């Protein structure tokens, strides 16, 4: 399956129904991206798609799994470039904001500072199945006949509220579809792929993406972000206290703000959950400075109202697609040209504001979802608009 229009493939298994993903209801409202609400974090301009695929060569493929009343999960694949990642590796680094989670392949990534496979995102108990399937797929690629070791990189968040996670429903076929359907076009957001069953700030979370293009005087580099949002806290949008105004936020039940609706959405808890943040750039950056870049993702995350709770797995992985820092797997020596430390500051700024916007997009694009005996509502954008207008943000 190749080149699907929004980089997403839906697999509707026997007994599934599309209306389980977005029930027919008067409450269902058209969704919007952050900029359509007047929410444009930061000072740098987005790329043409405002997506991670604005970084040339990066492709995204997604498979959404909806099966009967219980399975609501999926896979999101991020490919750093169009070639064989094992043979032409990209420098990369992982920053752990809070490590309550599983990020397969992280130790070798940290040791060598490079990716040798695409990146997969999925549900918590599906990590090992996804890793095994991607390893098998990679080993079948041309030129891999003598390969005896491979390091699949797979991140996760726990979608066990809406999804029958113990069934571990993904298959090798699903993983292959995500990898082989990857496209460098627009990226589907919200309740799709690895974000199908996720929850953020007590509302439906999901996949979000955004990008920035630096001015020519700052190198003209591009930076793109993709997030899988499944975390909590006290939501704020460009500083406006949206979570408090909507009456759904962490710790509200012990601070006098509890409500039955909030309890049903687990918003009265302590903000547990997880987020995976993937940062791509075409700037020639080595793995050491990519680690510094990845760490700035936590600043963008904090701007949205997360406190990185004890039960949250907050991970950011950054990689560079620049051919000037690419690493051939069999090269005895590497000759690279990379940015100096002093040239990183604009990229740091771009990362902070892009992460912030991608998280908003993951919320604003998500649709109400029912599954596994639970319904999680999409954040009501009409109310969000009113709040933003009150605080002088939305148009």
N, C-alpha and C positions, 0 to 999 in steps of 0.2 A: 504494500500500500504506500503510495508516494504522493507527496505534494498536496495534502488536503488543505483546503482554503484557509482555515484558521489554525493550522498545526494541531489538530485534535481529531482523534478517531473515537467514536462511541461504539462500545460493544454491548448490545442489549441481549442478554442471555434469556433462555426460556423462562417465561413467567414474569419478565420485566415489563415496565411501563414507563413511557416518557413522562406521564403526568405524575409519577412518583418523584421525579426530579424537580419539577416546578408545578405544583398542584394548581388546578384551575380554581381561582379564588379572586374575589374582588380586591383582596389585599395585595395581589401580585402587581408590582409596578415596573415600568420600564427601568432598566438599569443604566448606569452612566459611569464613565471614567471620571477620575478626580478633576481633570481640567474642564470637563463639561459643567462642573459645579463651581468653577472659579477657583479651584484648589490647585495651585501651581507652586510647589515648594521650591525655595532656593532662587538662585540668580542665573543659572545656566539654562540654555535652551534645550529642549528634547530633540531627539532625532526624528526622522520622518514617520516612523511607526510608533515612537515612544515605547520601544520594546527592546528586550535583550538582543533581538535579531537585527537591530540597527548596527551592531558590531559585525562587520563583514565576516562571513564564514560560519557564524554561529547559527545553528538550527535547533528547533524545538519540535518534538513529537509528543503527542499525548494520547493515552487510551483511558477512557472513562468506563468504569464497570458498574452497571446497575442491574441487579439480578433480584427479582421478586421483591419481597418487602424488607430484606435484611442487608444485602450487599450494596454498599455505596463507597466505592474506593477507586483507585486508578494508578496510573503511572505517568510520570512526566520525564522525558529524556532530553538532556541538553548535550548537543554535539559541538565541541569546540571548533571544528573545521570539517571540510568536506572529505578529507583524506582519512587514512588509517591512523587513529590516535596512538596506537601502540608503536607504530613505526616512526611517526612524526609527533613527538610529545610536546606538550605545552607546559611552561612553568606555571606552578599553582601553589596556593597556600590555604590552609584552613585555620580560621580563628574560632575558638570556642568561648562564647560568652557565658554560657552555663551548660554543663555537660550531661544533663539528665536526658540521655538519648543514645541512639546508635548511629554511627556514621562509618559504615564499612569501608575499609581501605584507607582509613585516616592515618594509620601509623606509617605505612610506606610512603604515603603522600608527604607527610611531614619529614621523613628521613631523606627522600630524594628531591622533594620540591617540584614534582611534576605529575601530570595526569598521563596515564597510558590507556585510559578508556573514556568513553562518554560518562556523563553523570546521570544517575537515575534517582528520582524521588518517588517514594511510595509510602505505604502504611507500615507501622512499627513491626508487625509480625510477618511482613512480606519481604523484609530486607534481604534475607538469605536466599529466598527463592529468586528474587530479582537479580542478585549478584551471580548466582549460579547460571541463570539463563543468559545474562549478558556475557559471562565468560565463555559459554558455549558458542554464542553468536560471534564473538570476537575471534575465537580459535578457528572458525570456519572461513574467515576472510582470506583473500588471496595473500600469499606471502607469509602466512602464519603457521605453515606446516610443521616447523621445528620448534615452535614456542612451547616452553615447559613451565612457565610461570606467568601469571597475569594478575593484576590488582584492580578488581572492579570497585568503583567508587559509588556507594549508594547511601543516600540520606533518607530520613523518615520523620513523620510526625504521626501521632496516635489519633486515628479517626474512629476509635472504638465506640463513640457515642452513637453515631449514625450508621456505622458499618459493623457487620458481624466479623470483627477482626480476627477472632479465634479460628474462623474458617480458612484464613490465609488464602483469599480467593484468587489472587493473580496466578497466571500460568506463564510458561515460557513463550507461548504464542502471543500473549498480551505484551510481554517485554519486547519481542521482536517487532510487533506492530508499532510500538512506540518509537523504537529506534529507526525502523525503515520508513515510517511516515514523516520523519522530521523534515521540516521545511524552514527556509530562512525568511518566510513571510510574516504576516501578522500572527500574534500569539493569542489564543483563546484564554480568557481569564474567568475567575470566579469558580463555580462548582464544576470543575472539569479536571481530568487527569488526577494527579496526586492530591489535588485540592477538593475532590468530589465530596468527601465526608468530613472536612475539617471545619472547626469553629474558632472564631476570633472575637475577643471582647464580648462573648455571650451571643454574638450574631453569627450568621453563616460566613465562614472564611473561605479561603481557597487560593488559587493561583493569581498572582499579580505581577505585572512587569512595567518597566519604565526605562528611559535612557536619557543621556545627556551628551551634547557635543560641545567640546571646549572651543572657545574662540581661537582663531588662527594664531594670535599672539601667544597663546598658551599651549600651542602644539597642534590644535585641531583634533585632538584625540577623541575617540568615542568610548563611552562606558555604558553598559547596560546591566540591568538587574532583573532577576526573576525570583519571586518568593513563593513559598508554600506556607501560608499563615494558618496557625492553629494554636494561638497563644492568648493570654488574657492581660488584664490590667485596667487602667482607667483611661478610656479612649479620649484622645484629644486630636483635633484636626487643625493644623496651623495654630495651635495654642487654644482654640476654642474647646471648652469642656463638654464635648458632645456626649460622652458616656454618662456624665452626671446629669446633663440636661434630659437625656433619654431615660434616666432612671435605671441604668444597667451598667454596673461597674464592679470591680473587685472590692471586697471588704465592705460592701454596702450594708450587709446584714449585721455587722458589728459597729457600724458608724451611724445607725439610725435611718438607713435608706432602703431597708429590705422590702421586697414585694413578692407576691406569688409568682408573677411573670418572670421576675429576675431569678427566683429560685429555680424555676423550671428550666431556665437557660444556663444554670450554673454560674450566673454572673455574680452571685453573692459569695463566691469562693475567694481564693487568694490569687487568682490570675495564672494558675498552672496551665501548661500546654507547651507548645514548641513552635519554632519557626526555622525553616531552612532558607538561607539567602545565598543566591549564586550571583557573583559579579564577574562580568566579562569586560575586557578592554582590549583595544587594538594598540594601546601604548606599549612600547617595548620595556616591560618591567620584569625584573627578576623575581624569584620566589621570595626573597627576603622582603623586598618592598611590596610584593603582593600580600604578604602577611600583614604588613602595616595597613595596606589598603583594606583588607578584609576586616581588620579591627574597627575601622571607622563605620562599618555597617551597624555596630551596636549603638552608635550615636543616632543614626536614622531611626533605628528601632525604638530607642528611648523617646524620641520626639513624638511618637504615636501614642505613648502612654504605658508602654511595657516597663515593668521593673525586674524582668528576668527572674521570675520566682524560682524557688527551690525545685519545683517539679517541672521546670521548663527546659527543654533542650534547644538552645539558641546557637546556631552554627552559621558561619559565613565562609564560603569558599570563593576565592578570587583566582582568575586565571587570565593570561595574556595570549592573544592570538597572533601577535606580531611575528612575522617570519624572522626578524632580527634576533629573537630569543628562542626560536623553535629548537628542539633537541632531537636529532636523529638517534634512534635507539642503538645503533652500532657505531656511532662516531667516537673515535679514540680521544679527540679533543673538541672542545666547543669554542667557537669564536662568535661572540655576541656583541651587540651594541645596545646599551640599555640606558634608561633615564637615570640621571643623578638624583640623589636624595632631595636636593633643593627643588627639583622639578615635579615632586609628588604632590605638593599642596593643593593644586587645582583639582587633581584627581581625587584627593581626599574629600574636598568639598562636593564634587560631583557624586561621589559614592553616598555621602550622607543624605543629600536631597533626593537622590534616585531611589534609595531604599525606602525612604519615607513615602514617596509617591507610589511606589509599587505596592506597599502595604495598603494604602488607601484604595488603590485599584482592586486589590484582592477582595476587599470588603464591599465596595460599591458595585462591583460587577457580579458578585455572588447572588444566587437565587435561593429562595426558601426551599428546603429539602426535608423530606420525611424518609425515615428508614430505621430499621432495627427497633421499632417501637417508640420512636422519638421524632419530633419535628423541631427544626431550628430555623428561625425566621431570618430572612435577609434584613439588613439594616434599612429602616424606612427612609428613603432618600428625600421624600417630601419634608419630613421633620428635620433631617440633616440640613437641607437647604434653609429652612426657617432659622435654625440655630446659627448657621454660618452668616446669614443676613443680620441677625441680631448682633453678632460680634464683628460685623463689618467686613466679612470675608467673601461671601458668595455674591454673585450678581443676580 
